[in-house]
Amino acid sequence: AAAASSSSLPDELLVELPKGKVGAIFAETPPQLTKLAPDSVLREAGVPLGMTVDTLTLTETGQTYTQLETMEFVNALKGSADQEGRLIRFINVDKVPLTVEEEEEEEDDMNVPLGSIGGGGGGGASVQSGKSATSMRSSSAGVSIPKSSSSIKSARSKASSVGGGGSVRSKASGGGSANMMIPLNSPSSVVSKTTSVSGSVVPEVVPEETEFEHDQHEIEEALQEIHDLPEEIQQLDEIQEAIHTLENLEEQYENENENTAPEEEEDEEDEEEEDNGIELLVPAGPIGLSFSKDTPPIVKKVRDTSPLVGMVEPGMLVDTVELMDIGETYYELDGAELANLLKDNKDSSGRKVRFITADMELTPKPGGAGAAASSVAGDSQTTGQSVYLPVGKLGMSFVSGDKPPAIINKIKPDGPLEEYRSIQGMAIDTLEVPGDGDDDVAVHYELNAREVTSLLKATADTAGRKLRVRRPVSEKFHTLPDEMSVVVPPGSLLCSLGGRPPKVKSFKEGSPLADKIPPAMFVDGLALPDGYVKKGLSSAELVKLLGARSQTEGRTLLLKNEKTMSPSEPEEVFPDLLTINLPMGKLGMSFKGRRARIARIHAGSVLEDQLYLGMLIDTIEIPGGSTFSGLKASEASRILKDTSKVEGRILTLRGPTQTELLALRDDDALDESGYSQSQRN
């Protein structure tokens, strides 16, 4: 964008900058805004091109800079990029003059002997009570800042030192004025030279390379020499300001020692940590890497189809594998163990693999070298291992009696699980059995020997079953949830129920529930998709309700853990509103009451799987415009009987407790149709 003409520019603007880059280009001296980046903070603040920088204030340090050259200003912005609250005052130089800090008027000099401070060499840095014209000025202590500095903060610290032969002006206590020459020993690390700026001679401080401790020692000596002055001299404003300046400088050097040097060391440490391997979350499916048989495994090849292309290179080592979904970490694996572990958990999206380079050390297994795993099976003694089961007989036996967990007693040497014989003696943590859908997996917990044997037999024809085994003394066994729900398909469930609360006693061959209901769970209730829920059922009540709704999709058994939960009290929750399209012919239901309610559902009723005893009739709608409401039992029966050959009738029902929501009685409609109570049958 072109710069605006000076007549259209505002007189002045004060802009507060956030941390970070400004996104602007300045030229000329004093600095003039000539270009703005698209995301410049000055563009957002509405600063037009052509405005001139008058002052820069760093509120964190209390310093204000005036009469800046462009590079001084740009370097100051860069050096303070990590500070909040930086203020730039922009002006229209054609209307507003630049801020100029005037020199104090010359006053009579009064030489004061300073005793132990010692004679002064020439050319020290100048510390002044007022503001003096400098190449780049700071109003916080009148300290001259070097024009060109690679580190503004470091240069300012050294420039703030009191130099030999420096001038300190003061007003005498009696009201007169004096210019007292106070020679001070400057730190040897500071060399002064003079530079002409705008016609005035200004000291420019050039810091030499030196140790922090040496500089601090020099500052301490300068402070001590000032403190040795007579009390009346120390109380002068100029001397107090010099003390304040040196104390600030001393604090800055302490910060340099405590923060700057350690930060560099910490950065090195951080770099070492950052370079100490990479952890990658591997998606489910093949990993696309081949490994050597060594311990640790070496990446031999990265296939083009690998999800880790560009992140893992041949020659890298596998340090650890974490299975995030079960919270287990595996250490010190060899190639075969790693391959088996990744294969066993190929469907997991929570595999985190840590890769390192050959010059790095392996992560030691917690507990010391003696606890290191020698194989996947051995490692699972502490953590866990997944075993995928084939279809058919497994050749595996269990012990433990009636208490979980079941212990793997024996695996036949010539059986389908021969390669897993190392897990003999391990305990069963979970058994997963896939269902019909992709995400339909039943997980069984806390199984004893009898239960796991029965479940494996019932699901022998199911592919994809998975056992997770752990060391019997492990504290990481999964436990049954307090509550769970199981959606059952339409049709017969092929199982026997008994007791109150109902519990599955046995499964018949082909039962759709054989792999879904854990043995330690009982049926607390049944929920139907229309909103009907019944809890606290006996086995006979549950069987009857399941039979009446045998063809209903979405029946849900509500299960509870018999070890941790108690059965619910009998409770029946009805749908808020039930709308039923009535077929022609007999419906097979009876009503009673002054507000008609369903009193009986006859055996073989065509509505048996849609009605609930006790629900109130809200309306009966007959095609052709007649809608009846507020019906008594006899009126409802007469209307439905007389319209049995009418197609498209609609019956609406409400729960027994929702009488306040029922439609009001329409006597006119009943009288016109001849169905009023005076004509009851």
C-alpha positions as CSV (number, residue, x, y, z in Angstrom):
1,A,0.0,0.0,0.0
2,A,1.2,3.5,-0.8
3,A,2.1,5.8,2.1
4,A,-0.6,8.4,2.8
5,S,0.2,12.1,2.3
6,S,1.4,13.9,5.4
7,S,-1.7,16.0,5.5
8,S,-3.9,12.9,5.9
9,L,-1.7,11.2,8.6
10,P,-2.8,11.5,12.2
11,D,-0.7,13.8,14.4
12,E,0.4,10.9,16.7
13,L,-0.4,7.3,17.6
14,L,0.6,5.2,20.7
15,V,0.7,1.5,20.0
16,E,1.3,-1.3,22.5
17,L,3.0,-4.3,21.0
18,P,2.5,-8.0,21.9
19,K,5.4,-10.4,22.2
20,G,7.0,-11.5,18.9
21,K,7.8,-9.9,15.5
22,V,6.3,-6.6,14.4
23,G,6.1,-7.4,10.7
24,A,7.1,-4.0,9.4
25,I,9.9,-2.3,7.4
26,F,11.4,1.0,8.5
27,A,13.7,3.3,6.6
28,E,15.3,6.8,6.9
29,T,16.4,8.4,10.1
30,P,14.4,8.9,12.3
31,P,12.7,5.5,11.4
32,Q,9.7,5.9,9.1
33,L,7.2,3.1,8.5
34,T,7.5,2.1,4.8
35,K,6.0,-1.4,4.5
36,L,3.7,-3.7,6.5
37,A,3.4,-7.5,6.3
38,P,-0.1,-8.9,5.8
39,D,-0.2,-10.1,9.4
40,S,1.7,-7.2,10.9
41,V,0.5,-6.1,14.4
42,L,0.9,-2.5,13.2
43,R,-1.6,-3.2,10.4
44,E,-4.1,-4.5,12.9
45,A,-3.5,-1.4,15.1
46,G,-4.3,0.9,12.1
47,V,-0.9,2.6,11.8
48,P,-0.6,4.2,8.3
49,L,2.5,4.1,6.2
50,G,4.6,7.2,6.5
51,M,4.3,7.6,10.3
52,T,7.6,8.3,12.0
53,V,8.9,6.5,15.2
54,D,9.4,9.1,18.0
55,T,10.0,6.9,21.1
56,L,10.2,3.3,22.1
57,T,9.3,2.4,25.7
58,L,10.1,-1.0,27.3
59,T,7.6,-1.1,30.2
60,E,9.2,-4.2,31.7
61,T,12.5,-2.4,32.3
62,G,11.1,1.2,32.5
63,Q,13.4,2.4,29.7
64,T,12.4,4.9,27.0
65,Y,14.5,5.4,23.9
66,T,14.5,8.6,21.8
67,Q,16.2,10.0,18.7
68,L,16.8,6.6,17.3
69,E,18.5,5.6,14.1
70,T,16.7,3.0,12.1
71,M,19.0,0.1,12.8
72,E,19.1,1.0,16.5
73,F,15.3,0.9,16.6
74,V,15.1,-2.4,14.6
75,N,17.7,-4.0,16.9
76,A,15.9,-2.8,19.9
77,L,12.6,-4.4,18.7
78,K,14.4,-7.7,18.0
79,G,16.2,-7.6,21.3
80,S,12.9,-7.0,23.2
81,A,10.7,-9.4,21.2
82,D,10.1,-11.6,24.3
83,Q,8.8,-8.6,26.4
84,E,5.2,-7.6,27.0
85,G,4.0,-4.0,26.9
86,R,6.4,-2.4,24.5
87,L,5.1,1.0,23.5
88,I,5.9,2.8,20.2
89,R,4.9,6.5,19.8
90,F,4.4,7.4,16.1
91,I,4.1,11.0,15.0
92,N,3.5,12.9,11.8
93,V,6.9,14.8,11.7
94,D,5.3,17.5,9.5
95,K,3.0,18.4,12.4
96,V,4.6,17.2,15.6
97,P,8.3,17.7,16.5
98,L,10.4,14.8,17.6
99,T,11.0,14.4,21.3
100,V,14.4,15.9,22.2
101,E,16.1,15.4,25.5
102,E,17.9,18.6,26.4
103,E,21.3,18.8,28.1
104,E,21.2,20.3,31.6
105,E,22.6,23.9,31.7
106,E,26.3,24.2,32.6
107,E,26.7,25.0,36.3
108,D,29.7,25.9,38.5
109,D,32.0,23.1,39.3
110,M,33.0,22.2,42.8
111,N,35.8,19.6,43.0
112,V,35.3,17.2,45.9
113,P,38.2,15.0,47.0
114,L,37.0,11.5,47.3
115,G,39.6,9.9,49.5
116,S,39.7,6.1,49.1
117,I,38.0,6.0,45.7
118,G,41.3,6.8,44.0
119,G,42.3,8.7,41.0
120,G,40.4,8.4,37.8
121,G,41.7,7.4,34.5
122,G,40.1,9.0,31.4
123,G,37.2,8.1,29.2
124,G,34.8,6.1,31.4
125,A,31.1,5.6,30.7
126,S,28.9,8.5,31.8
127,V,26.2,8.0,34.5
128,Q,24.0,11.1,34.7
129,S,21.1,12.1,36.8
130,G,19.2,13.7,34.0
131,K,18.6,12.7,30.4
132,S,21.4,13.3,28.0
133,A,21.5,13.3,24.3
134,T,22.8,9.9,23.1
135,S,22.7,7.9,20.0
136,M,20.1,5.7,21.7
137,R,18.8,6.9,25.0
138,S,17.3,5.2,28.1
139,S,15.5,7.3,30.6
140,S,15.7,4.7,33.4
141,A,19.2,5.7,34.5
142,G,20.5,7.9,31.7
143,V,22.7,5.0,30.6
144,S,24.3,5.2,27.2
145,I,23.5,2.2,25.0
146,P,25.9,1.1,22.3
147,K,24.8,1.9,18.8
148,S,25.4,-1.5,17.4
149,S,25.2,-4.6,19.7
150,S,24.7,-8.2,19.1
151,S,23.1,-8.5,22.5
152,I,21.3,-5.4,23.7
153,K,20.7,-6.8,27.1
154,S,24.3,-7.7,27.7
155,A,25.7,-4.5,26.3
156,R,23.3,-2.4,28.4
157,S,24.5,-4.3,31.5
158,K,28.2,-3.5,30.8
159,A,27.4,0.1,29.7
160,S,25.6,0.8,32.9
161,S,28.9,0.5,34.8
162,V,30.4,3.7,36.3
163,G,33.5,4.6,34.4
164,G,36.6,6.4,35.6
165,G,36.4,10.1,35.1
166,G,32.7,9.9,34.8
167,S,30.7,13.0,35.6
168,V,28.0,13.1,38.3
169,R,26.1,16.4,38.6
170,S,24.1,17.3,41.7
171,K,22.4,20.2,43.4
172,A,24.0,21.0,46.7
173,S,22.0,20.7,49.8
174,G,22.0,24.4,50.4
175,G,20.2,25.0,47.1
176,G,23.2,25.9,45.1
177,S,24.4,23.7,42.3
178,A,27.7,21.8,41.9
179,N,29.4,19.6,39.4
180,M,31.4,17.1,41.4
181,M,34.0,14.9,39.6
182,I,33.8,11.5,41.1
183,P,36.4,9.1,39.6
184,L,35.4,5.5,40.0
185,N,37.3,2.3,39.1
186,S,35.5,0.9,36.1
187,P,35.4,-2.9,35.4
188,S,38.3,-3.8,33.3
189,S,36.0,-5.5,30.9
190,V,34.6,-2.1,29.8
191,V,36.5,0.0,27.3
192,S,35.2,3.5,26.5
193,K,35.5,5.5,23.4
194,T,33.8,8.6,22.2
195,T,31.5,9.1,19.2
196,S,30.1,12.3,17.8
197,V,26.3,12.2,17.5
198,S,24.4,15.3,16.4
199,G,27.3,17.5,17.3
200,S,27.8,16.2,20.8
201,V,30.4,13.9,22.1
202,V,28.9,10.7,23.5
203,P,30.8,7.8,25.1
204,E,30.3,4.5,23.3
205,V,31.0,1.4,25.4
206,V,32.5,-1.5,23.8
207,P,32.3,-4.7,25.9
208,E,35.2,-7.1,25.8
209,E,34.9,-10.8,26.4
210,T,35.4,-11.7,30.1
211,E,34.2,-14.0,32.8
212,F,30.9,-13.2,34.7
213,E,32.7,-13.7,38.0
214,H,35.4,-11.1,37.2
215,D,32.9,-8.5,36.2
216,Q,30.9,-9.1,39.4
217,H,34.0,-8.7,41.5
218,E,34.7,-5.3,39.9
219,I,31.2,-4.2,40.5
220,E,31.4,-5.2,44.1
221,E,34.6,-3.2,44.5
222,A,33.0,-0.1,42.9
223,L,30.0,-0.4,45.3
224,Q,32.3,-0.8,48.3
225,E,34.3,2.3,47.3
226,I,31.1,4.4,47.1
227,H,30.0,3.0,50.5
228,D,33.3,4.2,51.9
229,L,32.5,7.8,51.0
230,P,31.4,10.3,53.7
231,E,27.8,9.9,54.6
232,E,26.8,13.4,53.3
233,I,28.3,12.5,49.9
234,Q,26.5,9.2,49.8
235,Q,23.2,10.9,50.3
236,L,23.5,13.1,47.2
237,D,20.9,12.2,44.6
238,E,23.5,11.5,42.0
239,I,25.5,9.2,44.2
240,Q,22.3,7.3,45.2
241,E,21.5,6.9,41.5
242,A,25.0,5.6,40.8
243,I,24.5,3.1,43.7
244,H,21.2,2.1,42.3
245,T,22.7,1.6,38.9
246,L,25.5,-0.6,40.1
247,E,23.2,-2.6,42.3
248,N,20.9,-3.2,39.3
249,L,24.0,-4.2,37.3
250,E,25.1,-6.5,40.1
251,E,21.7,-8.2,40.0
252,Q,21.8,-8.5,36.3
253,Y,25.2,-10.3,36.5
254,E,23.8,-12.6,39.2
255,N,20.9,-13.4,36.9
256,E,23.4,-14.0,34.1
257,N,25.3,-16.5,36.2
258,E,22.2,-18.2,37.6
259,N,20.1,-18.2,34.5
260,T,22.1,-17.6,31.3
261,A,24.8,-20.2,31.8
262,P,22.6,-22.9,33.2
263,E,20.1,-22.3,30.5
264,E,22.8,-23.1,27.9
265,E,23.6,-26.3,29.8
266,E,19.9,-27.1,30.0
267,D,19.5,-26.5,26.3
268,E,22.3,-29.0,25.7
269,E,20.6,-31.4,28.0
270,D,17.3,-30.8,26.2
271,E,19.0,-31.4,22.9
272,E,20.3,-34.7,24.2
273,E,16.9,-35.6,25.4
274,E,15.3,-34.6,22.1
275,D,18.0,-36.7,20.3
276,N,17.4,-39.6,22.6
277,G,15.1,-41.6,20.4
278,I,11.7,-41.1,19.0
279,E,8.3,-42.6,20.1
280,L,5.8,-43.3,17.3
281,L,2.2,-44.3,17.6
282,V,1.6,-47.0,15.1
283,P,-1.8,-47.4,13.5
284,A,-3.6,-50.7,13.5
285,G,-2.5,-53.1,10.8
286,P,0.9,-54.1,9.3
287,I,3.7,-52.0,10.5
288,G,5.7,-52.3,7.2
289,L,9.1,-52.9,8.8
290,S,11.4,-55.9,8.9
291,F,13.7,-56.6,11.8
292,S,16.8,-58.5,12.6
293,K,16.8,-61.3,15.2
294,D,19.1,-59.3,17.5
295,T,18.4,-57.9,20.9
296,P,17.5,-55.1,20.5
297,P,15.9,-55.7,17.0
298,I,17.5,-53.6,14.2
299,V,15.3,-52.2,11.5
300,K,16.5,-53.9,8.3
301,K,13.9,-52.5,5.8
302,V,11.2,-49.9,5.7
303,R,8.7,-50.8,3.0
304,D,7.1,-48.1,0.8
305,T,3.7,-49.0,2.3
306,S,4.8,-48.6,5.9
307,P,3.0,-45.9,7.9
308,L,6.4,-45.0,9.3
309,V,8.1,-44.0,6.0
310,G,10.1,-40.9,6.6
311,M,10.2,-41.3,10.3
312,V,12.1,-44.6,10.7
313,E,15.3,-45.4,8.9
314,P,17.1,-48.7,8.4
315,G,19.7,-49.3,11.1
316,M,17.6,-47.8,13.9
317,L,16.9,-50.0,17.0
318,V,13.6,-50.8,18.7
319,D,14.0,-49.9,22.4
320,T,10.5,-50.4,23.9
321,V,6.9,-51.2,22.8
322,E,4.0,-49.8,24.8
323,L,0.4,-51.2,24.4
324,M,-1.5,-48.1,25.4
325,D,-4.9,-49.8,25.4
326,I,-3.9,-52.1,28.2
327,G,-1.2,-50.0,29.8
328,E,1.7,-52.4,29.3
329,T,5.3,-51.7,28.3
330,Y,7.7,-54.3,26.9
331,Y,11.5,-54.0,27.3
332,E,14.6,-55.6,25.9
333,L,12.9,-57.6,23.2
334,D,14.6,-59.7,20.5
335,G,13.5,-59.7,16.9
336,A,11.2,-62.7,17.2
337,E,9.6,-61.4,20.4
338,L,9.0,-58.1,18.8
339,A,7.4,-59.6,15.6
340,N,5.1,-61.8,17.7
341,L,4.1,-58.9,20.0
342,L,3.2,-56.6,17.0
343,K,1.4,-59.5,15.3
344,D,-0.6,-60.4,18.4
345,N,-1.8,-56.8,18.8
346,K,-2.1,-55.9,15.1
347,D,-5.7,-54.7,15.6
348,S,-4.7,-52.2,18.3
349,S,-4.4,-48.5,17.4
350,G,-2.5,-47.9,20.6
351,R,0.9,-49.4,19.9
352,K,3.7,-47.0,20.7
353,V,7.1,-48.0,19.6
354,R,10.3,-46.2,20.7
355,F,13.2,-46.2,18.2
356,I,16.8,-45.3,19.0
357,T,20.1,-45.1,17.2
358,A,23.0,-47.5,17.6
359,D,24.9,-45.1,19.9
360,M,22.1,-44.8,22.4
361,E,21.5,-47.0,25.5
362,L,18.4,-49.2,25.9
363,T,15.8,-48.2,28.4
364,P,16.4,-50.5,31.4
365,K,13.4,-52.5,32.5
366,P,12.0,-51.2,35.8
367,G,13.3,-53.3,38.7
368,G,16.9,-53.7,37.3
369,A,18.6,-55.9,34.8
370,G,17.6,-59.0,36.7
371,A,14.0,-58.3,35.9
372,A,14.6,-58.0,32.2
373,A,12.4,-60.1,29.9
374,S,14.0,-62.8,27.9
375,S,10.9,-63.6,25.7
376,V,7.5,-62.3,25.0
377,A,6.1,-65.1,27.0
378,G,8.5,-64.4,29.8
379,D,7.8,-60.7,29.7
380,S,4.1,-61.4,29.9
381,Q,4.7,-63.0,33.3
382,T,4.8,-59.5,34.5
383,T,2.7,-57.6,32.0
384,G,0.4,-59.6,29.8
385,Q,0.2,-61.4,26.4
386,S,-2.5,-61.8,23.8
387,V,-3.2,-65.3,22.4
388,Y,-5.4,-65.6,19.2
389,L,-7.4,-68.7,19.3
390,P,-8.2,-70.9,16.2
391,V,-11.6,-72.4,15.5
392,G,-12.2,-75.8,17.0
393,K,-10.7,-77.7,19.9
394,L,-7.8,-76.0,21.5
395,G,-6.1,-78.8,23.5
396,M,-6.0,-76.6,26.6
397,S,-7.0,-77.4,30.2
398,F,-7.6,-75.1,33.2
399,V,-7.6,-75.3,36.9
400,S,-8.8,-72.9,39.7
401,G,-12.0,-74.4,40.9
402,D,-14.9,-72.0,41.3
403,K,-12.8,-68.9,41.9
404,P,-11.3,-66.8,39.2
405,P,-8.9,-66.4,37.6
406,A,-8.6,-69.7,35.6
407,I,-5.1,-71.0,35.4
408,I,-3.8,-72.6,32.2
409,N,-2.8,-76.1,33.4
410,K,-1.7,-77.8,30.3
411,I,-1.3,-77.2,26.5
412,K,-1.0,-80.3,24.4
413,P,2.4,-80.5,22.7
414,D,0.8,-81.6,19.4
415,G,-2.2,-79.3,19.6
416,P,-3.0,-76.1,17.7
417,L,-1.6,-73.9,20.5
418,E,1.7,-75.8,20.8
419,E,3.7,-72.6,20.1
420,Y,2.2,-71.0,23.2
421,R,3.2,-73.7,25.6
422,S,5.3,-71.1,27.5
423,I,2.1,-69.6,28.9
424,Q,1.3,-72.7,30.9
425,G,0.8,-71.6,34.5
426,M,-0.5,-68.2,33.4
427,A,-3.9,-66.9,34.4
428,I,-6.8,-65.8,32.2
429,D,-7.4,-62.1,32.3
430,T,-10.0,-61.7,29.5
431,L,-11.6,-63.6,26.7
432,E,-12.8,-61.6,23.7
433,V,-15.4,-63.1,21.3
434,P,-16.3,-61.3,18.1
435,G,-19.9,-60.9,17.2
436,D,-21.7,-60.3,13.9
437,G,-20.7,-56.7,13.4
438,D,-17.2,-55.3,12.9
439,D,-17.3,-53.5,16.2
440,D,-19.3,-56.2,18.0
441,V,-16.9,-57.8,20.5
442,A,-18.0,-59.4,23.8
443,V,-15.3,-59.2,26.5
444,H,-15.5,-61.7,29.4
445,Y,-13.7,-61.0,32.7
446,E,-13.1,-62.8,36.0
447,L,-13.6,-66.3,34.6
448,N,-13.0,-69.4,36.7
449,A,-11.9,-72.8,35.1
450,R,-15.4,-74.1,34.7
451,E,-16.7,-70.8,33.1
452,V,-13.8,-70.4,30.7
453,T,-14.1,-74.0,29.6
454,S,-17.8,-73.7,29.0
455,L,-17.4,-70.4,27.1
456,L,-14.6,-71.7,24.9
457,K,-16.7,-74.8,24.0
458,A,-19.8,-72.7,23.2
459,T,-17.8,-70.4,20.9
460,A,-15.7,-73.1,19.3
461,D,-16.9,-72.2,15.8
462,T,-16.2,-68.5,16.2
463,A,-13.1,-67.1,14.5
464,G,-11.0,-64.3,16.0
465,R,-11.3,-65.1,19.7
466,K,-8.5,-63.7,21.8
467,L,-7.3,-64.6,25.3
468,R,-5.2,-62.2,27.4
469,V,-3.1,-63.9,30.0
470,R,-1.2,-62.6,32.9
471,R,0.9,-63.8,35.8
472,P,-1.4,-65.0,38.6
473,V,0.1,-62.5,41.1
474,S,-0.4,-59.6,38.7
475,E,-2.4,-56.6,40.1
476,K,-3.6,-55.6,36.6
477,F,-6.4,-58.0,36.0
478,H,-9.4,-56.5,34.4
479,T,-12.6,-56.7,36.5
480,L,-16.2,-57.0,35.6
481,P,-18.1,-53.7,35.3
482,D,-20.8,-53.0,37.8
483,E,-23.4,-52.8,35.0
484,M,-23.5,-53.5,31.3
485,S,-26.2,-54.0,28.6
486,V,-26.5,-56.6,25.8
487,V,-28.7,-56.1,22.7
488,V,-30.2,-59.4,21.7
489,P,-31.4,-60.3,18.2
490,P,-35.0,-61.3,17.3
491,G,-36.0,-64.9,17.7
492,S,-35.3,-67.5,20.4
493,L,-32.4,-66.9,22.7
494,L,-31.7,-70.7,23.2
495,C,-30.8,-70.4,26.9
496,S,-32.4,-71.3,30.2
497,L,-33.1,-68.7,32.9
498,G,-33.7,-69.3,36.6
499,G,-34.0,-67.5,39.9
500,R,-34.8,-64.0,41.0
501,P,-33.1,-62.0,39.8
502,P,-32.9,-64.0,36.6
503,K,-29.6,-65.6,35.8
504,V,-28.6,-67.7,32.7
505,K,-28.2,-71.2,33.9
506,S,-27.1,-72.8,30.6
507,F,-26.8,-72.0,26.9
508,K,-28.1,-74.3,24.2
509,E,-26.1,-74.9,21.1
510,G,-26.3,-71.9,18.8
511,S,-27.4,-69.5,21.5
512,P,-26.8,-65.8,20.4
513,L,-26.1,-65.0,24.1
514,A,-23.4,-67.7,24.7
515,D,-20.6,-65.3,24.2
516,K,-22.3,-62.1,25.4
517,I,-23.4,-62.7,29.0
518,P,-20.5,-63.1,31.6
519,P,-21.3,-65.8,34.1
520,A,-21.2,-63.5,37.1
521,M,-23.8,-61.1,35.7
522,F,-27.6,-61.3,36.4
523,V,-30.5,-59.8,34.4
524,D,-31.8,-56.8,36.2
525,G,-34.2,-55.6,33.6
526,L,-35.3,-55.4,30.0
527,A,-35.5,-52.3,27.8
528,L,-37.4,-52.1,24.6
529,P,-36.8,-49.6,21.7
530,D,-40.1,-47.8,22.2
531,G,-39.1,-46.6,25.6
532,Y,-40.6,-49.4,27.8
533,V,-38.4,-50.6,30.6
534,K,-39.2,-53.2,33.2
535,K,-36.9,-54.0,36.2
536,G,-37.0,-56.3,39.2
537,L,-38.3,-59.2,37.1
538,S,-38.6,-62.8,38.1
539,S,-37.3,-65.4,35.6
540,A,-40.9,-66.3,34.6
541,E,-41.8,-62.6,34.0
542,L,-38.7,-62.1,31.9
543,V,-39.3,-65.2,29.8
544,K,-42.9,-64.1,29.2
545,L,-42.0,-60.6,28.1
546,L,-39.1,-61.8,25.9
547,G,-41.5,-64.3,24.3
548,A,-44.1,-61.5,23.7
549,R,-41.5,-59.4,22.0
550,S,-39.6,-62.2,20.3
551,Q,-39.6,-60.5,16.9
552,T,-38.7,-57.0,18.2
553,E,-35.5,-55.5,17.0
554,G,-33.4,-53.8,19.7
555,R,-34.4,-55.7,22.8
556,T,-31.7,-54.9,25.5
557,L,-30.9,-56.9,28.6
558,L,-29.8,-54.8,31.5
559,L,-27.1,-56.7,33.4
560,K,-25.6,-56.2,36.8
561,N,-22.5,-57.7,38.5
562,E,-23.7,-60.0,41.3
563,K,-20.5,-59.4,43.3
564,T,-20.9,-55.7,43.5
565,M,-24.6,-54.8,42.8
566,S,-28.0,-55.5,44.2
567,P,-31.2,-56.1,42.1
568,S,-33.4,-53.2,41.4
569,E,-36.9,-52.9,43.0
570,P,-39.8,-53.8,40.7
571,E,-40.3,-50.9,38.4
572,E,-42.2,-50.3,35.1
573,V,-41.5,-47.4,32.8
574,F,-44.0,-46.8,30.0
575,P,-43.5,-44.9,26.7
576,D,-44.6,-41.2,26.9
577,L,-46.8,-41.7,23.8
578,L,-47.4,-44.8,21.8
579,T,-49.1,-44.6,18.4
580,I,-50.4,-47.9,16.8
581,N,-51.7,-48.4,13.3
582,L,-54.7,-50.8,13.8
583,P,-55.3,-53.6,11.3
584,M,-58.8,-54.5,10.2
585,G,-60.6,-57.3,12.1
586,K,-60.5,-58.4,15.7
587,L,-57.7,-56.8,17.8
588,G,-57.7,-59.2,20.8
589,M,-57.7,-56.7,23.7
590,S,-60.1,-55.6,26.4
591,F,-60.6,-52.3,28.3
592,K,-61.9,-51.2,31.7
593,G,-62.3,-48.0,33.6
594,R,-64.0,-44.6,33.2
595,R,-60.9,-43.6,31.3
596,A,-60.4,-46.6,29.2
597,R,-57.2,-48.5,29.8
598,I,-55.9,-51.8,28.5
599,A,-57.0,-54.5,30.9
600,R,-56.1,-57.7,29.0
601,I,-54.2,-58.7,25.9
602,H,-55.7,-61.9,24.5
603,A,-53.5,-64.9,23.5
604,G,-52.8,-64.7,19.8
605,S,-53.6,-60.9,19.6
606,V,-52.3,-59.3,16.5
607,L,-51.1,-56.4,18.8
608,E,-49.4,-58.6,21.4
609,D,-46.0,-57.3,20.6
610,Q,-47.1,-53.6,20.7
611,L,-49.3,-53.2,23.7
612,Y,-48.7,-52.9,27.4
613,L,-51.2,-53.6,30.1
614,G,-52.4,-50.5,32.0
615,M,-51.8,-48.0,29.2
616,L,-54.6,-45.4,28.8
617,I,-56.4,-44.7,25.6
618,D,-55.8,-41.1,24.5
619,T,-57.5,-41.0,21.1
620,I,-59.0,-43.2,18.4
621,E,-58.8,-41.8,15.0
622,I,-61.1,-43.1,12.2
623,P,-60.4,-42.2,8.6
624,G,-62.8,-39.6,7.3
625,G,-62.4,-37.0,10.0
626,S,-63.7,-38.6,13.3
627,T,-61.4,-38.5,16.3
628,F,-62.7,-39.6,19.6
629,S,-61.1,-38.7,23.0
630,G,-61.9,-39.0,26.7
631,L,-63.4,-42.4,26.1
632,K,-64.8,-44.8,28.7
633,A,-64.0,-48.5,28.3
634,S,-67.5,-49.4,26.8
635,E,-67.2,-46.5,24.3
636,A,-63.8,-47.5,23.1
637,S,-64.9,-51.2,22.7
638,R,-68.0,-50.1,20.7
639,I,-66.1,-47.8,18.4
640,L,-63.4,-50.4,17.6
641,K,-65.9,-53.1,17.0
642,D,-68.1,-51.0,14.7
643,T,-65.1,-49.9,12.7
644,S,-63.4,-53.3,12.5
645,K,-63.7,-53.3,8.7
646,V,-62.2,-49.8,8.3
647,E,-58.7,-49.6,7.2
648,G,-56.2,-46.9,8.6
649,R,-57.5,-46.5,12.1
650,I,-55.0,-45.1,14.6
651,L,-54.9,-45.7,18.3
652,T,-52.8,-43.5,20.6
653,L,-51.9,-44.6,24.2
654,R,-50.3,-42.9,27.2
655,G,-48.7,-44.2,30.4
656,P,-50.9,-44.9,33.4
657,T,-49.7,-41.9,35.3
658,Q,-50.1,-39.4,32.4
659,T,-53.8,-38.6,32.9
660,E,-53.0,-34.9,32.8
661,L,-51.7,-35.3,29.2
662,L,-54.8,-37.1,27.9
663,A,-56.9,-35.2,25.3
664,L,-60.2,-33.8,26.7
665,R,-63.5,-35.6,26.1
666,D,-65.3,-34.6,23.0
667,D,-69.0,-35.2,23.7
668,D,-70.1,-33.6,20.4
669,A,-68.1,-36.1,18.4
670,L,-69.5,-39.0,20.4
671,D,-73.1,-37.7,20.1
672,E,-72.9,-37.2,16.4
673,S,-71.5,-40.7,15.9
674,G,-74.0,-42.3,18.4
675,Y,-71.3,-43.6,20.7
676,S,-72.1,-41.6,23.8
677,Q,-72.5,-43.4,27.1
678,S,-76.3,-43.4,26.9
679,Q,-76.0,-45.9,24.0
680,R,-73.4,-48.2,25.6
681,N,-73.8,-52.0,25.1
